[in-house]
Amino acid sequence: MTTSPVDTQTKDGPARAGGRPGIALTVIAACQLMVVLDATIVNIALPHIQDALSFSTTDLSWVLSAYTLTFGGLLLLGGRAGDILGRRRVFMAGILLFTFASLLGGFAQEPWHLLAARALQGVGGAIASPTSLALITTTFPEGPERNRAFGVFAAVSAGGGAIGLLAGGLLTEWLDWRWVLFVNVPIGLLIAFLAPRYIAESERHPGRFDIAGAATSTLGMAALVYGFIRASEEGWKDSLTIGSFVSAVVLLVAFAVVESRAKEPITPLRMFADRNRSGTYVIMLSLAAAMFGMFFFIVLWVQNVLGYSPIQSGLAFLPVTFAIGGGAALAQRLLPVIGPKPFMVTGATLTGTGLFWLTFISSDSSYVSGVLGPMLLFGFGMGLNFVTLTLTAVSGVAQHEAGAASGLLNATQQVGGSLGLSILVTIFGTASREEGERQLPDFMAKATPEQQAEAMKTKELPAPWGHEVLTSGISSAFMAAVAMVLIALVTAVLVIRVRKSDLEALSGRAEAAGPVA
């Protein structure tokens, strides 16, 4: 049996340590909050990280991808480790590794230092996050008490993004960008201190680790992402670019072979046999690709073009967070009545419309005229899909495999976001380079000697020419993001089929579902 990050159908009974379930829930929720907000808390600090460590704009995307690739690639293996080795033990190991990696990242002096630390954070998160949800089933008895605990967990997962945006802004502006990483250290140490005192160890289950599957999938996706980012800087004929793509193909084919032969695969290929489930994974992959790109590029635009401070940037993204929550709430209420397909189609349409609106962004746009409306449309559309995709992924799956199905959806979201961001960054790099060549004659004619010297040093044009370059690249990237969402829309229309049994199954699950983090 393959167990996954959200397999709540465990046979373990409730077991308590210290008789303080409230504290136990606080510890578990704190872990999930720390892991979930780590992506957004770093997002706001990206321009400052770029300046401090001399990242190029294309390489900067690795600050996000290094984390999400290892997190998504090892998520299912982390859940499996908790079943085999004991969930509390694995939970603590993941937290300590995440904490140590955060400390290393905060002290980074070179780009590769930070990227290595972010990858190690992803490993720690992949170990701790799936185990934290499973621990609820061993800490709280089945019934209202466990349902309330799951509700708290879902709320933390849904709100973590917004908290991360605000926290990232406050820490970056009031202290330093390094504190978006340092802040995890005291929290992680406190969680590791309290966990053995208030959370009981779970029963171990015999099983095998699919190390080969986890390694080939994670390394294969990393090679694919590297290939795209390398192509944006060195071109498609570069030897390392070609080598990366060849390595990616070899590793991903090896992954498929390993999974087809493994007795306990990390990714059961039978999960793709159902057309609705396969379609769901494709839709999530496409939407996550667009979502990661939207956050990445808008953060750069509002800080570099509008001149927003980190706090202002965090506040600027709050409307999209509320829009996601509103869409998710509506889907949760009406999904059992009208089924998943209308929400998938409508959600993808709204998301794509918002992204298409963003392609008209210019260096003269304001926050209200340029990004607020598109972000609200985008967020509401994503919210409609989050709950819908989660529930469709587990519809028709045996109870003991529900965790594998939904865990695979979560992994698809993380890996798809990394892959999509790398593709968008490649398009951004090409478009901005072409725009830079168009702006260069005017810059050379009008710039001061000091500006010219600085441009030669940084290899980037200053404002206002640099704003034109950045905005042109972002606009092109959003056009590609529209194409990604179009894939999701076509999949929803042509692949997803709703059966009466699906609606009956969804009616019992929608009450407990929450937005995907």
GUZAKOL-947915 format. One record per atom (N, C-alpha, C, O): x, y, z. Coordinates in steps of 0.02 Angstrom, whole numbers, plus 50000, padded with zeros to 5 digits. Example, Ala and Ser with C-alpha at 12.3 -4.5 7.8 and 13.67 -1.06 7.14 Angstrom:
<sites>
506604971650390
506154977550390
506604983550390
507124983450423
506424988850354
506844994750357
506455000250394
506705005750402
</sites>
This chain:
<sites>
500424994050000
500005000050000
500435006250000
500935006550037
500265011149959
500635017449957
500285022749997
499705024349984
500615025350045
500325030550088
500605037250067
501165037650041
500225042450077
500425048850051
500325054350100
500115053050157
500455060550080
500435066150125
499775067350158
499765069950214
499225065550127
498595067150158
498165060950166
497555061350161
498465055450180
498095049350190
497805049350260
498145047650309
497175051150265
496855051650330
496485045250349
496155044950401
496545040250307
496165034050320
496605028950356
496565023050341
496995031150401
497425026750438
497035022650488
496495024650511
497315016850506
496985012650555
497235014050625
496995011050674
497705018550631
497955020050697
497415023250739
497025027450715
497375021350801
496905024550845
497215030550876
497815031650870
496825034650911
497095040650942
497585038950997
497455034451038
498125042450999
498625041451051
498875048251072
499035052451030
498905049351135
499075055951160
499715055751200
499905050551229
500045061351202
500645062151243
500545068351285
500525073951259
500485067451348
500405073251392
499695075451402
499565079951443
499215072451366
498515074151375
498345081351358
497875084051387
498705084551314
498565091451294
498465091751218
498905094151182
497895089351193
497785089251120
497795096251090
497975097051031
497595101351129
497615108251103
498325110451085
498435113451033
498795108751129
499495110451116
499755106351057
500125108851015
499555099951055
499765095651000
499535098550933
499915098650885
498915100850930
498655103750868
499025110150850
499165111450792
499195114150901
499575120250888
500255118650858
500485122050812
500585113450883
501235111450857
501175109150785
501575111050742
500665104950771
500565102350703
500395107950655
500675108350600
499945112450676
499745117950633
500325122850621
500395125550566
500745123850672
501325128250664
501805125550612
502095129350573
501895119050611
502325115950560
502045117250490
502405119250446
501395115950482
501095116950416
501135124250394
501265125750336
501015128750442
501055135950426
501755137850403
501825141550354
502255135350437
502945137050420
503125134650351
503455138150313
502905128650334
503065125750269
502685129250213
502965130650160
502035130650225
501615133650174
501825140850158
501855142750100
501955144850210
502105151850197
502805153050171
502975158650152
503225147750171
503925148850152
503995151150080
504455155050065
503555148950036
503605151049967
503425158449960
503795162149927
502875160649990
502665167549982
503085172450023
503175178150002
503325170250081
503725174750122
504375176550087
504635182050094
504635171850048
505245173050009
505095177049946
505505181049923
504495176049918
504305179449857
504375187049862
504645190249818
504125189749917
504135197049926
504855199549930
504995205249911
505305195449955
506005197549964
506435196649902
507025198249903
506155194049847
506545192349788
506955198149761
507555197249747
506675204149752
507085209649725
507675211249770
508215212949745
507595210749835
508135212149882
508665206649880
509255207949886
508435200449873
508905194849865
509305195749801
509905194449799
508965197849748
509305198849684
509855203949690
510405202949665
509725209449723
510225214749732
510805212449777
511385213749762
510625209049832
511145207249881
511625201949855
512225202249868
511365197049818
511775191449797
511925191449722
512215186649695
511725196849688
511875197749616
511585192149573
511935189449529
510965190449585
510615185749541
510405189349477
510235195249479
510415185849420
510065188449361
509325187149371
509125183149414
508905190649332
508185189749341
507975182549325
507535179849358
508285179549275
508105172649258
508345167749311
507975163149330
508955168649335
509205164149388
508835165049453
508815160449495
508535170849463
508165172149525
507595167249535
507405165749592
507315164749480
506755160049486
506965153749523
506535150249550
507615152149524
507845146249560
507735146749635
507695141749670
507695152949661
507575153749733
506905150549751
506835147849806
506425150749706
505785147449716
505815140149695
505585135649731
506095138949636
506075132149607
506495127149647
506315121349652
507055129449675
507465124749714
507075121849773
507165116049791
506635125949801
506215123649857
505645119249833
505535113749859
505275121649782
504675117949761
504835111449726
504455106649730
505405111049692
505595104849658
505735099249708
505475093649701
506135100649758
506275095449808
505675094049852
505555088349871
505295099249867
504695098349908
504185093949871
503945088949899
504025095749809
503535091949771
503795085049752
503415080149753
504445084549735
504715078249713
504765073049768
504735067049754
504845075249830
504945070549885
504345070149932
504375066849984
503805073549915
503225073949959
502935067049974
502795065450032
502835062949923
502545056349934
503025051849973
502805047750014
503665052549959
504165048549997
504165050550070
504255046250114
504065056950084
504035059150154
503445056150191
503515054050248
502865055850158
502295052650190
502415045250202
502215042550253
502745042150155
502905034950162
503385033850220
503315028950258
503865038250228
504355037550282
504015037850350
504215034250396
503515042050357
503155042550420
502815036050438
502805034150497
502525032650389
502185026250402
502675020850424
502535016950470
503255020750392
503745015350404
504155016550467
504285011850505
504375022750478
504845024250532
504505027050595
504825027550647
503885028950590
503545032250646
503455039650630
503935043150615
502835041950634
502675048750610
502985054250653
503235059150626
502975053450718
503265058750759
504015059350748
504285064850744
504345053750743
505065053750732
505235057150665
505695061250662
504875055350613
504995058250548
504805065650547
505145069750516
504265067350580
504035074250586
504585078650617
504735083950591
504875076350671
505405080150704
506025080750660
506355085950657
506195075250626
506775075450581
506685080550526
507135084250509
506075080750498
505935085550445
505965092750470
506235097150436
505695093950529
505705100650557
506415102950571
506595108550554
506825098650600
507515100550615
507915101750551
508325106350549
507805097750499
508155098850436
507925105350404
508345109150379
507285106750406
507025113050379
507315118950417
507495124050386
507355118450483
507625123750524
508365125050509
508575130750502
508745119650505
509465120150490
509575123350421
510005127650413
509175121250372
509245124050305
509055131450304
509375135350268
508565133450343
508375140550347
508945144650376
509085150150352
509275141950426
509855145450456
510405146250404
510705151650398
510555140950367
511075141350315
510885146550262
511305150450240
510255146450242
510035151250191
510095158450213
510265162850174
509945159650277
509995166450303
510705169150302
510815175150297
511195164650307
511905166750306
512215166450237
512815167550230
511825165050185
512095164150117
512465170450094
512235176050103
513045169250064
513455174750037
513515174349961
513715179249929
513355168649932
513385167649861
512715164749838
512365161549877
512535165749774
511905162949749
511845155449761
511305153049780
512385151649749
512325144349757
512225142349830
511925137149844
512485146449877
512355145049948
511605145149962
511335140649994
511275150349937
510555151049950
510165145549914
509695142749943
510345143949853
509975138949816
510045132049848
509565128249851
510635130449873
510735124049907
510315123749971
510015118649987
510305129350007
509905129550069
509155128950053
508795125650090
508925132149999
508225131749981
508035124549961
507495122149978
508485121149925
508345114249907
508305109949970
507875105549975
508745111150018
508735107350080
508105108950120
507835104550154
507875115150118
507235116850149
506675112750119
506245110250155
506685111950053
506165108050020
506165100850043
505635097850050
506755098050053
506805091150079
506495090750148
506105086250162
506675095450191
506395095550259
505645096350258
505285093050295
505395100950215
504675101950210
504315095750185
503775094150208
504625092250137
504315086150110
504285080550161
503855076150157
504725080750210
504725075750263
504215077550317
503845073250342
504195083950335
503775086150391
503045087150373
502605085150411
502905090150315
502225092050298
501735086250293
501205086550324
501885080950254
501405075450250
501295071950317
500755069550331
501825071650356
501775068250421
501355072250469
501015069350512
501365078850463
500985083050510
500235081850503
499885081550554
499995081050442
499275079750433
499105072750458
498585071750490
499535067850444
499395061050467
499395060650543
499035056450571
499785064850577
499805064750650
499135066650681
498995064850738
498735070450645
498075072250672
497665066050686
497295065750735
497725061050642
497315055050650
497545050850710
497155047050738
498165051650730
498415047750788
498365051750852
498495049050906
498185058150848
498145062450907
497435063750928
497295064850987
496975063750880
496275065450894
495815059750876
495895056650823
495335058150920
494875052650906
494405054550849
494255060350838
494195049450812
493745050650755
493095053750779
492835051850831
492845058550741
492235062050760
492335069550760
492775072150725
491915073250798
491945080550797
492635083350815
492855088350785
492985080250862
493625082850882
494135082550825
494505087250813
494145076850790
494605076250734
494395080850677
494825083750643
493745081550666
493505085950612
493715093250625
493905096850579
493665095350689
493885102150705
494635102950693
494865108150669
495015097850710
495735098150699
495895098750624
496325102650604
495535094850583
495635095350511
495435102250486
495745104950440
494915105150516
494705111850496
495245117050510
495365121450469
495555116550569
496105121150586
496685120250537
496975125150514
496845113950522
497395112550476
497255115550408
497695118550377
496635114750382
496455117450317
496475125050317
496695128150268
496245128150372
496255135450376
496975138150375
497115143150343
497415134750411
498115136750411
498415136050341
498785140450319
498255130650307
498505129550240
498265134950192
498635137450150
497625136750199
497335141850155
497595148750170
497715152750124
497695150350234
497905157050253
498655158150254
498885163750261
499025152650247
499755153250251
500045157850199
500535161450212
499755157750138
500015161950085
499965169350102
500435173150093
499375171450127
499275178450145
499725180550202
500015186050201
499795176150252
500235177750308
500955178450284
501315182850307
501155174150237
501825174450211
501965180950175
502505183750181
501475183350137
501565189650100
501675195450148
502125199550138
501265195750200
501325201250248
501965200550290
502335205350301
502095194450313
502695193350354
503325194850314
503795197750339
503335192750250
503915194050208
504025201450199
504595203750201
503485205250190
503555212450183
503815215750246
504255219950243
503535213750303
503745216850367
504465215250383
504855219650400
504655208850376
505335206850393
505855210050346
506385212250368
505695210250282
506165213050233
506265220450243
506825223050239
505715223950257
505765231250263
506035233450331
506435238050335
505815230250384
506005232350451
506675229450474
507035232650513
506845223550450
507475220450469
507925219650408
508315224050392
507865213850374
508285212450316
507985206350281
507635202450313
508135205550217
507845199850181
508055193250211
507695188350204
508615193050245
508855186750275
508375184250329
508375178250345
507985188750358
507535186650412
506925182850387
506565179850427
506805182850321
506265178550296
506465171250303
506045166750300
507115170050311
507365163250324
507515162250398
507345157050427
507835167150429
508005166550500
507385165550544
507425162350597
506815168350524
506205167950566
505995160750577
505665159250627
506185156250532
506005149150540
506385145750597
506165140650623
506965148550615
507405145050663
507085144550732
507025138950758
506875150050764
506575149250830
505915145450828
505755141750875
505535146250774
504895142650769
505035135150763
504715131050797
505505133350720
505665126350711
505935123050774
505755117450790
506365126650809
506645123850871
506105122950924
506115118050961
505635127550927
505085126950975
504645120950958
504435117251003
504495120050894
504095114250873
504455107750891
504145103050917
505105107450877
505485101350892
505515099950967
505545094250988
505505105351008
505515104551080
504845101951107
504825097651151
504295104451079
503635102651105
503375096051077
502985092651111
503575094251017
503295088350984
503345081951026
502835078551035
503925080151053
503965073851092
503585074151158
503445068951188
503415080151180
503065080951244
502315080651237
501965078851285
502055082351179
501325082651171
501055078551113
500445078351103
501495075451074
501265071351018
501545064251028
502145063351037
501105059351026
501315052451036
501575049550971
501385051750916
502025044650977
502285041250918
501755036650889
501355033750927
501735036050824
501245031750791
501515024750783
502115023550789
501075020250768
501265013350754
501635013050688
501455016350640
502165008950685
502535008150622
502205002950579
501914998050604
502255003950513
501984999150466
502544996650420
502935000750396
502594990250409
503124987650365
503024990250294
502454991250271
503564991150259
503514993550191
504204995050162
504704994050196
504214997450101
504834998850066
504855006150044
504335009250030
505455008750040
505555015550014
505705015149939
506135011349917
505345019049901
505465019349829
505975024949816
505805030149787
506585023849837
507115028949830
507255030249756
507345036049736
507275025049716
507425025849645
506895030149611
507065034449569
506265029049628
505735033049598
505785040349618
505705044749576
505905041549683
505955048449706
506545052049675
506495057849656
507105048549670
507715051649644
507655053149570
507825058649548
507415048349530
507375049549458
506865054949441
506975058849395
506305055149477
505795060249462
506045067149481
505975071849441
506345067949540
506575074449563
507155076949520
507155082749499
507645072649507
508225074649466
508015075949394
508285080449362
507545072049369
507315073049301
506975079849292
507095083349243
506545081649340
506205088049336
506705093749346
506645099049314
507185092849390
507695097949401
508095099149338
508245104949320
508275093749302
508645094449239
508225098049187
508485101949148
507575096649185
507125099849137
507075107349152
507115111449106
506975109049215
506935116149235
507585119749219
507575125349193
508155116549235
508795119649222
508895120749146
509165125849126
508665116049106
508725116749034
508365122949008
508635126648967
507755124049033
507385129949011
507725136449033
507785141148994
507935136749096
508245142849122
508915144049087
509085149749072
509295138749075
509925139449039
509805142048968
510185146148943
509285139648935
509125141848868
508965149248865
509125152548815
508655151848918
508475158948918
509095163448920
509065169148898
509655160848945
510255164848951
510775163248897
511105167748871
510835156848879
511365154848833
511115152448765
511515151348719
510465151648758
510195149548694
510065142048691
510305138248733
509675139948641
509465133048635
510015128548608
509965122448614
510525131448577
511065127348548
511645126348597
512125122948581
511595129248655
512125128548706
512185121148727
511675117748735
512805118848735
512905111748750
512595109648817
512315104248822
512635114048867
512335112348932
511575112348928
511255108248961
511305116748888
510575116748878
510355110048848
509885106948873
510675108048794
510505101648762
510615095848809
510205091248814
511185095948845
511335090548892
510815090048947
510645084548969
510565095748970
510045095749022
509405092548998
509105088549034
509195094248938
508585091348911
508665083848899
508195079948912
509235081748874
509355074648863
509345070848930
509045065548936
509675073748980
509685070649047
508975070249075
508795065149106
508585075449065
507895075449090
507495069749058
507125066249093
507555068948993
507185063648958
507395056748985
506965052549000
508045055648991
508285049249015
508035047849085
507805042349100
508085052849130
507885051849200
507135050749206
506915046549245
506735054449168
506005053749173
505765047249142
505275044349166
506095044849090
505925038249063
506115032849114
505745028049124
506695033749145
506895028949197
506395028949254
506245023649282
506135034849272
505635035349325
505015031249307
504745027549349
504775031949245
504185028249224
504305020749227
503875016849248
504905018649206
505075011449208
505105008949280
504845003649296
505425012849324
505485010949394
504795010249426
504665005449462
504355015049412
503695014949444
503265009149418
502855006449455
503365007349356
502965001849327
503174995049356
502794990249353
503784994649383
504034988249409
504064987949485
504114982549514
504024993649519
504094993849592
503494990549625
502924991449604
503634986749679
503084983649716
502694988849756
502084988249763
503024993949781
502694999249818
502935005949789
503345009349821
502695007849731
502945013849697
502735020249732
502215020549765
503155025249726
502995031749757
502435035149718
502055039049747
502375033649654
501835036349613
501485030549578
501705028449525
500945027949607
500595022249575
500325024349507
499885028649503
500565021249454
500355023149386
499615021649374
499305024449329
499325017149414
498615015749406
498175021749423
497595021949405
498465026649458
498085032749474
497895036549410
497425040549410
498265035349356
498135038949294
497645035249249
497495037549194
497405029549271
496955025549229
496275028949221
495975028449167
496035032349272
495395035849269
495475042449232
495915046349249
495065043649181
495145049649140
495025056049179
495375061049168
494555056049226
494435062049266
495035063749309
495225069549316
495345058549338
495915059749381
496515062149340
496875066749361
496635058949284
497185061049241
497075068249217
497545072249216
496455069749198
496305076649177
496415081549233
496645087149222
496245079549294
496345083849352
497085085549362
497255091249376
497515080549354
498225081749362
498495086549308
498905090849322
498245085749246
498455090249192
498235097349207
498605102149196
497615098149230
497355104749245
497755107949301
497935113849297
497895104249354
498285107049409
498985108949386
499235114249405
499295104749346
499965106149320
499965112749282
500415116849291
499475113749240
499435119749198
499285126049240
499605131249231
498805125449285
498615131249326
499175133249374
499305139149385
499515128249403
500065129849448
500625133349412
500945137849439
500755131249350
501275134449309
501115141849301
501555146149308
500485143449286
500285150449277
500305154249343
500505160049345
500095150949398
500055154349462
500745156249488
500845161949511
501235151749483
501905153349506
502195159149466
502525163549493
502055159149401
502305164549359
501995171249376
502335176349378
501345171249389
500995177449405
501295180649468
501445186649467
501385176849521
501655179449583
502375181949573
502565187249597
502775178049538
503485179649528
503555186349491
503935190649513
503215187049435
503315192949394
502975199249422
503245204749416
502395198449453
502065204349481
502455207049540
502485213149550
502765202749580
503195205249635
503755209549607
503895214949633
504085207149553
504625211049523
504355217649495
504685222849501
503765217449465
503495223549433
503305228849484
503475234649475
502935226949536
502705232049583
503285235149622
503255240949642
503815231249634
504385234049671
504865237849626
505125243049646
504995235249566
505485238349523
505205244049481
505555248949467
504585243449459
504275248549416
503875253549457
503955259649450
503425251049500
503025255649541
503405258249602
503205263149633
503965254949619
504355257249676
504045255549743
504185258949792
503635250249746
503315248349809
503835245649858
504325242449838
503725247049921
504135244149973
503905236949984
503375234949960
504305232850020
504085225950032
503415225550068
503015221150052
503275230050115
502635229850150
502075231550101
501555228150101
502175236650060
501665238350010
501545232649962
500985231449941
502075229049944
502015223349899
501595217849930
501165214849897
501715216449994
501315211450028
500585213350030
500145209150019
500445219650045
499755222050047
499435221849978
498835220649971
499835223049927
499575223149859
499315216349838
498875215849794
499575211049868
499365204249849
498785201649892
498525196349877
498595205149943
498055202649985
497395201849947
497045196949959
497215206349901
496585205249865
496555198549828
496025195349827
497105196449799
497085190049763
496995184249811
496685179249794
497265184949872
497175179649922
496445179149943
496175173649949
496125184849953
495415184749971
494985182249913
494485178849924
495185183849851
494815181349793
494855173749788
494365170449772
495445171049801
495525163749801
495065160649854
494735155649841
495055163649914
494635161049968
493895161249950
493525156649965
493685166749917
492985167449897
492785162249845
492245159249849
493215161149796
493075156149745
493055149149774
492625145149755
493505147749820
493525141149852
492895139949893
492615134449893
492675145049929
492065144349971
491455143049927
491035138849945
491405146549872
490835145449826
490845138449797
490325135149794
491425136149776
491485129449748
491315124149800
490975119249784
491545125049861
491415120149914
490665119549927
490425114049941
490305125049922
489585124949937
489175121849880
488705118149893
489355123349818
488935121349761
489185115249724
488825112549681
489785112949739
490075107349703
489635101049704
489555097949651
489355099049761
488945092949761
488305093649720
488005088649701
488105099849706
487485101049669
487585100849594
487205097549558
488095104349569
488185104949497
488795101249471
488905100949410
489195098349515
489755094349493
490385098349478
490355104549477
490935095049464
491575098449458
491695101949391
492035107049388
491415099349337
491595101949270
491435109349261
491865113049236
490835111849281
490715119049273
491215123349310
491405128749285
491435121149369
491925125149406
492605124949372
492965130049371
492795119149345
493435118749310
493435123249248
493915126949236
492895123049210
492865127049148
492825134449165
493195138549137
492385136349212
492325143349230
492955145949263
493185151449248
493245141849308
493855143949342
494435145149294
494785150149299
494525140449246
495065141349197
494935147349152
495405150849134
494305148449135
494135154249092
494295160849128
494595165249098
494105161349191
494245167449229
494995168449239
495245173949233
495335163049255
496055163349265
496405165649201
496845170049203
496225162649144
496525164649081
496355171749062
496785175349034
495745173949076
495555180849061
495965185849102
496195190949076
496065184249166
496475188549208
497195189049182
497485194549181
497475183449161
498165183449135
498205187249069
498685190849056
497695186349026
497695189948963
497655197548975
497985201448940
497275199549024
497225206649043
497925209149064
498105214849048
498295205049098
498965207049121
499455207949064
499975211249073
499325205049006
499785205948949
499795213148925
500245215148889
499295217148944
499265224148923
499625228748972
499605234848965
499965225849022
500315229849071
500865233949036
501175231548989
500985240049060
501515244249032
501885247649089
501675247449146
502435250849071
502825254249123
502455260349150
502645263049202
501925262549116
501525268249139
500905266149178
500545270349204
500785259549183
500195257149219
500255258649294
500805258949321
499685259349326
499665259949399
499445253249428
499275248649391
499445252849494
499225246749526
498495245249511
498315239649494
498075250449515
497355249449504
497205247949431
496825243349416
497505251749386
497355250849316
497715244849285
497485242049235
498285242949314
498695237749283
498615230749310
498615225949272
498555230049377
498595223349405
498025221349452
497885215449460
497685226149483
497175224349532
496605220249502
496445214849526
496305222849449
495745219249417
495945212449392
495605207449407
496495211949354
496705205249331
496845200349388
496685194449382
497145202749443
497295198249498
496665195649531
496635189849551
496145199849536
495515197649566
495185192249523
494945187249549
495185193349457
494905188249412
495305181749418
495025176349423
495965182449415
496405176649420
496285172849485
496215166749484
496275176449540
496195173249606
495535169649613
495515164049639
494985172849592
494335169649598
494305163349556
494035158249577
494585163649496
494605157649453
495005152049484
494805146249481
495585153749513
495985148649546
495625145649605
495655139649618
495275149849643
494895147349700
494355142349680
494255137349715
494015143649625
493515138949601
493825132149586
493495126949595
494435132049564
494755125849545
495085122149602
495125115949600
495325125649654
495705122449707
495315116749740
495535111049742
494725118349767
494315113249800
494085108049750
494085102049764
493885110349691
493625105849639
494135100549619
493975094649615
494745102749607
495265098049586
495445093149642
495565087249629
495455095649704
495625091349760
495115085749768
495305079949777
494475087449764
493955082449773
493905077749713
493775071749722
494005080249654
493965076049595
494545071049594
494475065449569
495115073049621
495705068649622
495575062449664
495865057149650
495155062949716
495035057249760
494375053849746
494215048749777
493975056549699
493325053549684
493425046749651
493785046149602
493085041749678
493125035049650
493735031049670
493845025649644
494135033849716
494745030349738
494585026449802
494215028849844
494865020549808
494785016749870
495035020849929
495505024749922
494725019949987
494895024050045
495645023750062
495935028750080
495945017750056
496635017150077
497115020350026
497715020950039
496845022449967
497275025749918
497075033049907
497355036349863
496615035549947
496405042549939
496985047249952
497055052449919
497405045449999
497985049650014
498475049849956
498755055149941
498585044249924
499045044049867
498785048349811
499175051849778
498135048149799
497845052049744
497895059549757
498115063349714
497695061749817
497725068949832
498445071249843
498615076949828
498865066849870
499565068549879
499915069549812
500335073949805
499735065449763
500015066249696
499785072849665
500165075949628
499175074949681
498935081449657
499355087149686
499535091849650
499515086649750
499925091749783
500625091849753
500905097249740
500905085949741
501565085649710
501555088449640
502025091849619
501005087149604
500935089849536
500925097449538
501205100749494
500595100249588
500555107549595
501255110449604
501425115349572
501645107549648
502315110249663
502785109549603
503125114249583
502805103549575
503255102249519
503025106049457
503435108749420
502365106249446
502115109949389
502265117349394
502415120649344
502225120049455
502395127049464
503115128549447
503275133549416
503565124049468
504275124949453
504415124549378
504765128749350
504115119449346
504225118649275
503925124549236
504245127249191
503325126549254
502995132049220
503385138549228
503455142449181
503625139849289
504005145949301
504635146049258
504825151349232
504965140349251
505575140149211
505425141649137
505805145049104
504855139149112
504665140649043
504505148049035
504725151148986
504135150849082
503965157949078
504585162349085
504635167549052
505045160349127
505665164149134
506075163949069
506385168849051
506055158249035
506405157748970
506115162648920
506475166148885
505445162948917
505115167548871
505245174748892
505355179148850
505225176048958
505385182648984
506085184848964
506195190448941
506565180248972
507255181848956
507355183648883
507715188348867
507035179848838
507095181148767
506775187848748
507075191848712
506165189048774
505805195248757
506155201348786
506205206548752
506395200848847
506715206648878
507395208148845
507595213948839
507735202948822
508365203948787
508245207648720
508625212148702
507725205648684
507555209048622
507345216248634
507535220748596
506955217448687
506755224248703
507355228448724
507395234348708
507825225348760
508435228948779
508825231248719
509115236748719
508855227148667
509205229048605
508855234948571
509185239248542
508185235048576
507815240548546
507915247048585
507935252448556
507995246448652
508065252348694
508775255048695
508885260848714
509265250948675
509965252848682
510165259248645
510495263448675
509965260148581
510165266348548
509915272648583
510285277548590
509295272548606
509025278348642
509395279448708
509515285048728
509555273948741
509935274348804
510615277448792
510825281948830
510975275248742
511645277848728
511625285148709
512105288848721
511065287248678
511015294248657
510845298948715
511035304748714
510485296448764
510215300848816
510525299648886
510475304148928
510825294048898
511075292348966
511695296348982
512085298148938
511795297649046
512395300949070
512975296049070
512855289949069
513595298349071
514165293749075
514135289149135
514335283349131
513875291749191
513825287549251
513325281949240
513445276249260
512755283449207
512255278349193
512525273049145
512395267149153
512905275249096
513195270549049
513705265949083
513725259949068
514105268749127
514595264749163
514255259549208
514465253849212
513715261649242
513345257049285
513015251549244
512985245749266
512755253249184
512445248249142
512955243149117
512805237249112
513555245449103
514085240849082
514265236049138
514425230249126
514225238449200
514405234349258
513865229249274
514015223449286
513235231449275
512675227149295
512375223249237
512015218349247
512525225549175
512235222549114
511475223449112
511125219549080
511225228449147
510515230049146
510425237649137
510815241549165
509925239649098
509795246749087
509435249749146
508995246449175
509595255849165
509245259149221
508565261749198
508405261549138
508175264149245
507535267249228
507665273749189
508165277049201
507225275549142
506585272249124
506665266649073
506195262849060
507265266049043
507365260848991
507285253849021
506995249448990
507565252949081
507515246449113
506795244449128
506625238549126
506375249449145
505665247949158
505325245349095
504925240749098
505505248249037
505215245848974
505435238748960
505035234648937
506065237348973
506335230548962
505975225449006
505745220248982
505935227049071
505615222449118
504885221349100
504645215649100
504525226749086
503805226249072
503675222349008
503195218449004
504095223348957
504015219748894
504105212248905
503725208248879
504615210448943
504735203348958
504165200248997
503965194648984
503915203949046
503355201449087
502735200449045
502385195449052
502585205249002
501995204748959
502025198548915
501525195048907
502615197148887
502695191148846
502615184748887
502315179848864
502875184848948
502805179048992
502075177749009
501865171949011
501695182949020
500985182049035
500595179248975
500115175548984
500805181048915
500485178148856
500595170648854
500145166848837
501195168448871
501335161248875
500935158048931
500705152348924
500835161648986
500435158949041
499705157949020
499385153249042
499455162448977
498785161548950
498735154948912
498235151348917
499255153348873
499265147048836
499245141048883
498935136048868
499595141648940
499595136248988
498895135149017
498665129449025
498555140649032
497875140049059
497395137449005
496915133949021
497535139048942
497125136448888
497155128848886
496655125548870
497735126048901
497795118748905
497335116048959
496995110948950
497325119449016
496875117449071
496145117849049
495745113349064
495965123149014
495275124048992
495065118648942
494525115748949
495485117348893
495325112048844
495265105248878
494825101348861
495705103948926
495665097548963
495015096949001
494705091749002
494815102449033
494185102349071
493585101149026
493125097549045
493595104048966
493035103348920
493005096448889
492475093348884
493585093948867
493595087748828
493715081348867
493495076048846
494045081848924
494235075748960
493785074249020
493585068549030
493605079349058
493215078249120
492505076249103
492155079549064
492295070749133
491605068449126
491315067349196
491645064549239
490715069649206
490405069149272
489885063649272
489435063549230
489945059149320
489455053749328
489045055049391
489245058749436
488455052049392
488015052949450
488355050549513
488275053549567
488745045149508
489095042449567
489615047449592
489755047749652
489905051249546
490395056249567
490075061549611
490355063549662
489475063849590
489125068949630
488945066249698
488985069849748
488735060049702
488555057049766
489165056549811
489115057849872
489735054849782
490345054349822
490575061249845
490795062149902
490515066249801
490735072949819
490305075949875
490565079949915
489665074149878
489235077049929
489465075349999
489325079050046
489825069850006
490065067950072
490745070550089
490975070050145
491085073550038
491775075650049
491855083250047
492335085950075
491385086750015
491465093950007
491485097650073
491805102850079
491135094950123
491105098350188
491785098850220
491945103750255
492205093750208
492855093550243
493415096350201
493985096850225
493265098350140
493805100450095
493985107750108
493555111650128
494595109450095
494815116350099
495275117850042
495475113250006
495455124150032
495895126049977
496565122649982
496835121650037
496845120849925
497515118049922
498005123449938
497945129049912
498515121949979
498995127149996
499475128249939
499925132449945
</sites>
